[in-house]
Amino acid sequence: MPEALIIDACRTPRGIGKVGKGALADFHPQHLAATVLKALAERNNLKTGDVDDIVWGTSSQRGKQGGDLGRMAALDAGYDVRASGMTLDRFCGSGITAVNIAAANIMSGMEDLVIAGGTEMMSYTASSGGGGGQSSGPPMMDGGNLRLRARRPQSQQGVCADAVASMESISRQALDELALLSQQRADAAIKGGHFKKSLTPVYREDGSLALDQEEFPRPQTTLEGLSALKPSFEMIANVQVDEKGTTYADLIRQVYPDLKFTHVHHAGNSSGVVDGAGGVLLASPEYAAKNGLKARGRVVAMANMGDCPTLMLNAPVPAAKKVLAKAGLTLDDIDLFEINEAFAVVTEKFIRDLKLDREKVNVNGGAMALGHPIGATGAILIGTILDELERRDLKRGLVTMCAAGGMAPAIIVERV
């Protein structure tokens, strides 16, 4: 089977995802995606007419984020019209899924040069009334979908996070300590220039600079400050979702009737609401050799996994086990892990269940410090882990993340 080589990865900085506050909030999502595509083409002297496809992830595909950003962004970036494009949605897992599909198409022998990535403008999705980030419920449960709700109750993400922490007896102190570590590691990575290889600045139409560095991190964070924050999802848990008075908490108790909630998540130990885009350039070995493209890595294995949709957040552990089995590897064969910090409990449970060395997990911080542009995050994390494998002279990394509906895609990459 042909290999799928990773030639390059780049991303925009993540801007605060609030209108009037974030440096990217007044941009069209297409512009952020085009920024990444243009950078990949320029950095690698691409013949864009050779690009077989652009596989792009965007979770909230409506309004400005509708209309196939993969194709439209390619046209906006000045790509040859022969470079086709598509857009997909696996909620938070969209970015990893885009890369996995691109890699699979190359490994099948059907394509030779593919770009995969994603975009999410959370400032737009939040302001347009459709939710976005950890404050919104899954869209499949909106609009009175009582049949699905009766079969597979699905609650709101933050309420699910509190439910998982309650069931696992994971304390708020442990989650706050992890959130502080994320901020500290992100701050050290930024000061150390660990993200410079992948970052591409965003410019306005007039050529002026809009953003060239991460906008969300709060390096001044302290454990005392985190402990003073009020839980974010206690009130949401009691929000009624239908005319019968069913609450988000009730949806979980329909499956786990004995659950006693402890509300432990807040703005400081949940993922940040941000805007951003990221992309990965992949090629077949034959195309790379013929066109002088030097591989930085290769895709070792890919997997998708479903788990309980009611708890929503628990699929990363079985996804990691599945992708390791497909690769014929063990946890000891993995040098670095990136598990998206959608909520602190996701990462904490991942570390505990797999008995991981914490010095190998999210070594440059995660979404609690840097933010989580939903459809883009997976591609960003693949670039982040590849950069860090190179920086540390290590071999393999595993990336996974939870997604709404109780899913998790996963990928193992290896340095070349």
Steps between C-alpha positions, in 0.01 A plus 500: 500500500637847411597725789342835572781745564456820697683774313405802709252643747410857584231696675381845591539632854186448706309822559253561782165382370291798599375777277658829600780330695675258265743614231351251251134539589421734209649268237309266273575134587599449137782752544654305789489176302644676194782640716605146593464364145702786357774448757523128426528571128766768543705313762520191280500654153191296417361447155146560617356345187640169624300511824253214466274621776469727802321330789385760751328471836247751631255408772239777473428504127253782463504859384856615442631157598277323249551460127799260500788696652750249362428595140424868555814557707712339227358741244553788742862390552566516126522126443469354153132428428587132461559473877169365624372532856246364747389576856401251769363502854592264783446774759824553698663207320465657157864606464645156579239337279592726209865395529404133538287508186775677304753242617268210417447632146876513447557159658233351273697617199213714374663838573853639525478850645234603753462781750292443813404731782222709640362836607272618776396856571347461843448873522265460205318185607439639848376837375277349230281326754603142433718447802861392479756378749434336833193713574279346232312174482534255213298620200344158444310546824351834401173550318295249695675185379317291757549168323879520512491648848298203622740252341831670573471793743773755435564787732707817489880461483589676825230315690644177359846603621369551851317166479817314399701666777229408751488137387880471502539680836744748344528806721483861400846551648648240263329666205612847603857377542489360147360830368781692668757262351349558155545875540855461627600267219340720235680804638834318494436377146413848374803657667718219368377543144365145479209603277692720257554231238128451445363849562404712202378857564161627393485823300211727419394575144704822504816306588519607863570238765199373695657231719833318516491345849267312731237731645324282757763381756492639852851444639410695814267215605543368854351205683339744743339686214367180347359381830306826536310454172138394522396177323370579152258215445295468818233738373514351150442152645161622619396667175180345364530359149135414433145581603502208745760674713783261410836655585849435365576317825187288456619387157805344662302356791274321252798270437682542833218544752721482809737776389563771756648807336802685629549809286874548455553661160523872433653740248850431628501121465296481179615562145525858382263647241718614211523552124759322288596274212762234439610272218721201421660425162522130411648323199583156367870402504506493120359850466728636771811352339406617153426856611772555757273502805680395818288300743494601865292204612272218398161375611539169684137417582155654532185401688151617589313399813154549641405489866207597719332805339335594828836559670642619166862548608635151570597367156867618492628212718346221287600693186861508617493127572348430160752703301789342692365155415472593132862618505622195690643729767471543875480811714874464564563553128343848511730787595242782517122522535264781407153460651280803445415682821133548421456484877758418762328173586553367146876531528515393864297185435711423192820520703361297790333227295806439283744555789702746293808694597370856535825630354396352164150649482419845358854615565438845352170555673159446349161646429443621857783745440507539122137453400306249291387618153281194461536394136865604485639361825580149381715620212668752730588226750651280228726788400582571864605143573709477184682822589568370850620159382752681284601741774559220749646254246227245577322252275125450546197696617134418556223757461137453600205702626140463612216604272128555549286193457750302707776457240875530466727481195866418557823503302860388557771688313869424473789730430690439180 
